[in-house]
Amino acid sequence: MANEVITPIDQLLILQESPRGGLISAQSDAQAVTAWLEEYVDSPQTWKAYRRESERLLLWLTSQGLTLRNINRETLRRFELFLSDPNPSDQWVGPSKATCTSGMAAVSWALIAR
């Protein structure tokens, strides 16, 4: 048994036998991510950051014709390369989020002046 080679299907069976259940009953990648994010509802900032990054991953996977089931180290390497230079940038990079609008700045300065 010590020299036994574990195949991917064996790994899947091991996950199914884990005490915590291992696998979740999700019908889509979005449902799987939502189930995972539920673990972080008591930490809003962590939840927000994980949601943003998992959304990026899911969007990129979709653009590549892949799903979470297809992820391996090579896939993650390609995703990391994409993050360092997302192209086409007009599709992947939105406008910078302004820290405040000019109207809010005027209100803020008026309150400070009092």
mmCIF file of the C-alpha atoms, coordinates in Angstrom:
data_MODEL
# 
_entry.id   MODEL 
# 
loop_
_atom_site.group_PDB 
_atom_site.id 
_atom_site.type_symbol 
_atom_site.label_atom_id 
_atom_site.label_alt_id 
_atom_site.label_comp_id 
_atom_site.label_asym_id 
_atom_site.label_entity_id 
_atom_site.label_seq_id 
_atom_site.pdbx_PDB_ins_code 
_atom_site.Cartn_x 
_atom_site.Cartn_y 
_atom_site.Cartn_z 
_atom_site.occupancy 
_atom_site.B_iso_or_equiv 
_atom_site.pdbx_formal_charge 
_atom_site.auth_seq_id 
_atom_site.auth_comp_id 
_atom_site.auth_asym_id 
_atom_site.auth_atom_id 
_atom_site.pdbx_PDB_model_num 
ATOM 1   C CA . MET A 1 1   ? 0.000   0.000  0.000   1.00 0.00 ? 1   MET A CA 1 
ATOM 2   C CA . ALA A 1 2   ? 2.928   2.366  0.668   1.00 0.00 ? 2   ALA A CA 1 
ATOM 3   C CA . ASN A 1 3   ? 3.989   2.202  -2.997  1.00 0.00 ? 3   ASN A CA 1 
ATOM 4   C CA . GLU A 1 4   ? 0.430   2.514  -4.299  1.00 0.00 ? 4   GLU A CA 1 
ATOM 5   C CA . VAL A 1 5   ? -0.061  5.206  -6.934  1.00 0.00 ? 5   VAL A CA 1 
ATOM 6   C CA . ILE A 1 6   ? -3.090  7.394  -6.331  1.00 0.00 ? 6   ILE A CA 1 
ATOM 7   C CA . THR A 1 7   ? -4.924  8.323  -9.500  1.00 0.00 ? 7   THR A CA 1 
ATOM 8   C CA . PRO A 1 8   ? -7.201  11.372 -9.820  1.00 0.00 ? 8   PRO A CA 1 
ATOM 9   C CA . ILE A 1 9   ? -10.311 9.210  -9.364  1.00 0.00 ? 9   ILE A CA 1 
ATOM 10  C CA . ASP A 1 10  ? -8.789  7.787  -6.163  1.00 0.00 ? 10  ASP A CA 1 
ATOM 11  C CA . GLN A 1 11  ? -8.218  11.328 -4.908  1.00 0.00 ? 11  GLN A CA 1 
ATOM 12  C CA . LEU A 1 12  ? -11.867 12.131 -5.630  1.00 0.00 ? 12  LEU A CA 1 
ATOM 13  C CA . LEU A 1 13  ? -12.973 9.089  -3.670  1.00 0.00 ? 13  LEU A CA 1 
ATOM 14  C CA . ILE A 1 14  ? -10.746 10.106 -0.751  1.00 0.00 ? 14  ILE A CA 1 
ATOM 15  C CA . LEU A 1 15  ? -12.393 13.545 -0.732  1.00 0.00 ? 15  LEU A CA 1 
ATOM 16  C CA . GLN A 1 16  ? -15.838 11.965 -0.720  1.00 0.00 ? 16  GLN A CA 1 
ATOM 17  C CA . GLU A 1 17  ? -14.862 9.896  2.308   1.00 0.00 ? 17  GLU A CA 1 
ATOM 18  C CA . SER A 1 18  ? -13.543 12.820 4.350   1.00 0.00 ? 18  SER A CA 1 
ATOM 19  C CA . PRO A 1 19  ? -15.237 13.357 7.728   1.00 0.00 ? 19  PRO A CA 1 
ATOM 20  C CA . ARG A 1 20  ? -16.475 16.849 6.867   1.00 0.00 ? 20  ARG A CA 1 
ATOM 21  C CA . GLY A 1 21  ? -18.052 15.657 3.642   1.00 0.00 ? 21  GLY A CA 1 
ATOM 22  C CA . GLY A 1 22  ? -15.277 16.999 1.389   1.00 0.00 ? 22  GLY A CA 1 
ATOM 23  C CA . LEU A 1 23  ? -17.387 17.777 -1.632  1.00 0.00 ? 23  LEU A CA 1 
ATOM 24  C CA . ILE A 1 24  ? -20.231 20.233 -1.870  1.00 0.00 ? 24  ILE A CA 1 
ATOM 25  C CA . SER A 1 25  ? -23.432 19.833 -3.802  1.00 0.00 ? 25  SER A CA 1 
ATOM 26  C CA . ALA A 1 26  ? -23.050 22.657 -6.308  1.00 0.00 ? 26  ALA A CA 1 
ATOM 27  C CA . GLN A 1 27  ? -24.454 22.609 -9.813  1.00 0.00 ? 27  GLN A CA 1 
ATOM 28  C CA . SER A 1 28  ? -22.144 25.350 -11.114 1.00 0.00 ? 28  SER A CA 1 
ATOM 29  C CA . ASP A 1 29  ? -18.865 27.081 -10.393 1.00 0.00 ? 29  ASP A CA 1 
ATOM 30  C CA . ALA A 1 30  ? -20.764 30.118 -9.104  1.00 0.00 ? 30  ALA A CA 1 
ATOM 31  C CA . GLN A 1 31  ? -22.679 27.933 -6.634  1.00 0.00 ? 31  GLN A CA 1 
ATOM 32  C CA . ALA A 1 32  ? -19.441 26.300 -5.511  1.00 0.00 ? 32  ALA A CA 1 
ATOM 33  C CA . VAL A 1 33  ? -17.805 29.674 -4.887  1.00 0.00 ? 33  VAL A CA 1 
ATOM 34  C CA . THR A 1 34  ? -20.919 30.934 -3.083  1.00 0.00 ? 34  THR A CA 1 
ATOM 35  C CA . ALA A 1 35  ? -20.831 27.901 -0.798  1.00 0.00 ? 35  ALA A CA 1 
ATOM 36  C CA . TRP A 1 36  ? -17.139 28.483 -0.095  1.00 0.00 ? 36  TRP A CA 1 
ATOM 37  C CA . LEU A 1 37  ? -17.705 32.192 0.595   1.00 0.00 ? 37  LEU A CA 1 
ATOM 38  C CA . GLU A 1 38  ? -20.351 31.343 3.200   1.00 0.00 ? 38  GLU A CA 1 
ATOM 39  C CA . GLU A 1 39  ? -17.482 30.302 5.469   1.00 0.00 ? 39  GLU A CA 1 
ATOM 40  C CA . TYR A 1 40  ? -16.418 33.968 5.638   1.00 0.00 ? 40  TYR A CA 1 
ATOM 41  C CA . VAL A 1 41  ? -19.722 35.776 6.306   1.00 0.00 ? 41  VAL A CA 1 
ATOM 42  C CA . ASP A 1 42  ? -18.533 36.733 9.795   1.00 0.00 ? 42  ASP A CA 1 
ATOM 43  C CA . SER A 1 43  ? -15.536 38.530 8.297   1.00 0.00 ? 43  SER A CA 1 
ATOM 44  C CA . PRO A 1 44  ? -16.960 41.089 5.833   1.00 0.00 ? 44  PRO A CA 1 
ATOM 45  C CA . GLN A 1 45  ? -13.633 42.428 4.556   1.00 0.00 ? 45  GLN A CA 1 
ATOM 46  C CA . THR A 1 46  ? -12.279 38.938 3.940   1.00 0.00 ? 46  THR A CA 1 
ATOM 47  C CA . TRP A 1 47  ? -15.559 37.925 2.283   1.00 0.00 ? 47  TRP A CA 1 
ATOM 48  C CA . LYS A 1 48  ? -15.434 40.998 0.017   1.00 0.00 ? 48  LYS A CA 1 
ATOM 49  C CA . ALA A 1 49  ? -11.800 40.387 -1.004  1.00 0.00 ? 49  ALA A CA 1 
ATOM 50  C CA . TYR A 1 50  ? -12.343 36.659 -1.609  1.00 0.00 ? 50  TYR A CA 1 
ATOM 51  C CA . ARG A 1 51  ? -15.511 37.367 -3.603  1.00 0.00 ? 51  ARG A CA 1 
ATOM 52  C CA . ARG A 1 52  ? -13.687 39.870 -5.822  1.00 0.00 ? 52  ARG A CA 1 
ATOM 53  C CA . GLU A 1 53  ? -10.768 37.529 -6.494  1.00 0.00 ? 53  GLU A CA 1 
ATOM 54  C CA . SER A 1 54  ? -12.911 34.436 -7.024  1.00 0.00 ? 54  SER A CA 1 
ATOM 55  C CA . GLU A 1 55  ? -15.071 36.423 -9.446  1.00 0.00 ? 55  GLU A CA 1 
ATOM 56  C CA . ARG A 1 56  ? -11.948 37.374 -11.405 1.00 0.00 ? 56  ARG A CA 1 
ATOM 57  C CA . LEU A 1 57  ? -10.895 33.745 -11.526 1.00 0.00 ? 57  LEU A CA 1 
ATOM 58  C CA . LEU A 1 58  ? -14.335 32.549 -12.670 1.00 0.00 ? 58  LEU A CA 1 
ATOM 59  C CA . LEU A 1 59  ? -14.552 35.220 -15.380 1.00 0.00 ? 59  LEU A CA 1 
ATOM 60  C CA . TRP A 1 60  ? -11.080 34.340 -16.628 1.00 0.00 ? 60  TRP A CA 1 
ATOM 61  C CA . LEU A 1 61  ? -11.826 30.606 -16.564 1.00 0.00 ? 61  LEU A CA 1 
ATOM 62  C CA . THR A 1 62  ? -14.973 31.224 -18.603 1.00 0.00 ? 62  THR A CA 1 
ATOM 63  C CA . SER A 1 63  ? -12.995 33.279 -21.133 1.00 0.00 ? 63  SER A CA 1 
ATOM 64  C CA . GLN A 1 64  ? -10.626 30.320 -21.471 1.00 0.00 ? 64  GLN A CA 1 
ATOM 65  C CA . GLY A 1 65  ? -13.452 27.792 -21.876 1.00 0.00 ? 65  GLY A CA 1 
ATOM 66  C CA . LEU A 1 66  ? -12.579 26.236 -18.506 1.00 0.00 ? 66  LEU A CA 1 
ATOM 67  C CA . THR A 1 67  ? -14.320 25.517 -15.205 1.00 0.00 ? 67  THR A CA 1 
ATOM 68  C CA . LEU A 1 68  ? -13.104 25.005 -11.663 1.00 0.00 ? 68  LEU A CA 1 
ATOM 69  C CA . ARG A 1 69  ? -12.846 21.280 -12.401 1.00 0.00 ? 69  ARG A CA 1 
ATOM 70  C CA . ASN A 1 70  ? -10.189 22.070 -15.014 1.00 0.00 ? 70  ASN A CA 1 
ATOM 71  C CA . ILE A 1 71  ? -7.839  23.894 -12.664 1.00 0.00 ? 71  ILE A CA 1 
ATOM 72  C CA . ASN A 1 72  ? -4.348  22.529 -12.265 1.00 0.00 ? 72  ASN A CA 1 
ATOM 73  C CA . ARG A 1 73  ? -1.011  24.180 -11.539 1.00 0.00 ? 73  ARG A CA 1 
ATOM 74  C CA . GLU A 1 74  ? -0.492  25.133 -15.190 1.00 0.00 ? 74  GLU A CA 1 
ATOM 75  C CA . THR A 1 75  ? -3.921  26.777 -15.300 1.00 0.00 ? 75  THR A CA 1 
ATOM 76  C CA . LEU A 1 76  ? -3.096  28.791 -12.189 1.00 0.00 ? 76  LEU A CA 1 
ATOM 77  C CA . ARG A 1 77  ? 0.267   29.804 -13.660 1.00 0.00 ? 77  ARG A CA 1 
ATOM 78  C CA . ARG A 1 78  ? -1.515  31.127 -16.766 1.00 0.00 ? 78  ARG A CA 1 
ATOM 79  C CA . PHE A 1 79  ? -4.005  32.972 -14.557 1.00 0.00 ? 79  PHE A CA 1 
ATOM 80  C CA . GLU A 1 80  ? -1.165  34.582 -12.593 1.00 0.00 ? 80  GLU A CA 1 
ATOM 81  C CA . LEU A 1 81  ? 0.444   35.704 -15.860 1.00 0.00 ? 81  LEU A CA 1 
ATOM 82  C CA . PHE A 1 82  ? -2.894  37.117 -16.983 1.00 0.00 ? 82  PHE A CA 1 
ATOM 83  C CA . LEU A 1 83  ? -3.249  39.073 -13.716 1.00 0.00 ? 83  LEU A CA 1 
ATOM 84  C CA . SER A 1 84  ? 0.153   40.676 -14.238 1.00 0.00 ? 84  SER A CA 1 
ATOM 85  C CA . ASP A 1 85  ? -0.934  41.969 -17.678 1.00 0.00 ? 85  ASP A CA 1 
ATOM 86  C CA . PRO A 1 86  ? -4.666  41.521 -18.360 1.00 0.00 ? 86  PRO A CA 1 
ATOM 87  C CA . ASN A 1 87  ? -5.252  41.702 -22.100 1.00 0.00 ? 87  ASN A CA 1 
ATOM 88  C CA . PRO A 1 88  ? -7.221  42.995 -23.812 1.00 0.00 ? 88  PRO A CA 1 
ATOM 89  C CA . SER A 1 89  ? -7.135  45.673 -21.141 1.00 0.00 ? 89  SER A CA 1 
ATOM 90  C CA . ASP A 1 90  ? -10.262 47.432 -22.417 1.00 0.00 ? 90  ASP A CA 1 
ATOM 91  C CA . GLN A 1 91  ? -12.178 44.233 -21.629 1.00 0.00 ? 91  GLN A CA 1 
ATOM 92  C CA . TRP A 1 92  ? -10.548 43.447 -18.279 1.00 0.00 ? 92  TRP A CA 1 
ATOM 93  C CA . VAL A 1 93  ? -9.545  46.764 -16.712 1.00 0.00 ? 93  VAL A CA 1 
ATOM 94  C CA . GLY A 1 94  ? -12.224 49.215 -15.639 1.00 0.00 ? 94  GLY A CA 1 
ATOM 95  C CA . PRO A 1 95  ? -11.884 52.846 -14.660 1.00 0.00 ? 95  PRO A CA 1 
ATOM 96  C CA . SER A 1 96  ? -10.188 53.618 -11.380 1.00 0.00 ? 96  SER A CA 1 
ATOM 97  C CA . LYS A 1 97  ? -12.604 54.073 -8.542  1.00 0.00 ? 97  LYS A CA 1 
ATOM 98  C CA . ALA A 1 98  ? -12.622 57.702 -7.428  1.00 0.00 ? 98  ALA A CA 1 
ATOM 99  C CA . THR A 1 99  ? -12.097 58.195 -3.713  1.00 0.00 ? 99  THR A CA 1 
ATOM 100 C CA . CYS A 1 100 ? -14.783 60.873 -3.701  1.00 0.00 ? 100 CYS A CA 1 
ATOM 101 C CA . THR A 1 101 ? -16.767 62.846 -6.224  1.00 0.00 ? 101 THR A CA 1 
ATOM 102 C CA . SER A 1 102 ? -16.339 66.595 -6.567  1.00 0.00 ? 102 SER A CA 1 
ATOM 103 C CA . GLY A 1 103 ? -19.737 67.079 -4.908  1.00 0.00 ? 103 GLY A CA 1 
ATOM 104 C CA . MET A 1 104 ? -18.701 64.997 -1.923  1.00 0.00 ? 104 MET A CA 1 
ATOM 105 C CA . ALA A 1 105 ? -15.400 66.869 -1.698  1.00 0.00 ? 105 ALA A CA 1 
ATOM 106 C CA . ALA A 1 106 ? -17.275 70.179 -1.506  1.00 0.00 ? 106 ALA A CA 1 
ATOM 107 C CA . VAL A 1 107 ? -19.528 68.832 1.261   1.00 0.00 ? 107 VAL A CA 1 
ATOM 108 C CA . SER A 1 108 ? -16.537 67.414 3.143   1.00 0.00 ? 108 SER A CA 1 
ATOM 109 C CA . TRP A 1 109 ? -14.621 70.681 2.937   1.00 0.00 ? 109 TRP A CA 1 
ATOM 110 C CA . ALA A 1 110 ? -17.707 72.634 4.037   1.00 0.00 ? 110 ALA A CA 1 
ATOM 111 C CA . LEU A 1 111 ? -18.011 70.419 7.134   1.00 0.00 ? 111 LEU A CA 1 
ATOM 112 C CA . ILE A 1 112 ? -14.311 70.774 7.923   1.00 0.00 ? 112 ILE A CA 1 
ATOM 113 C CA . ALA A 1 113 ? -14.503 74.580 7.591   1.00 0.00 ? 113 ALA A CA 1 
ATOM 114 C CA . ARG A 1 114 ? -17.179 74.791 10.324  1.00 0.00 ? 114 ARG A CA 1 
# 
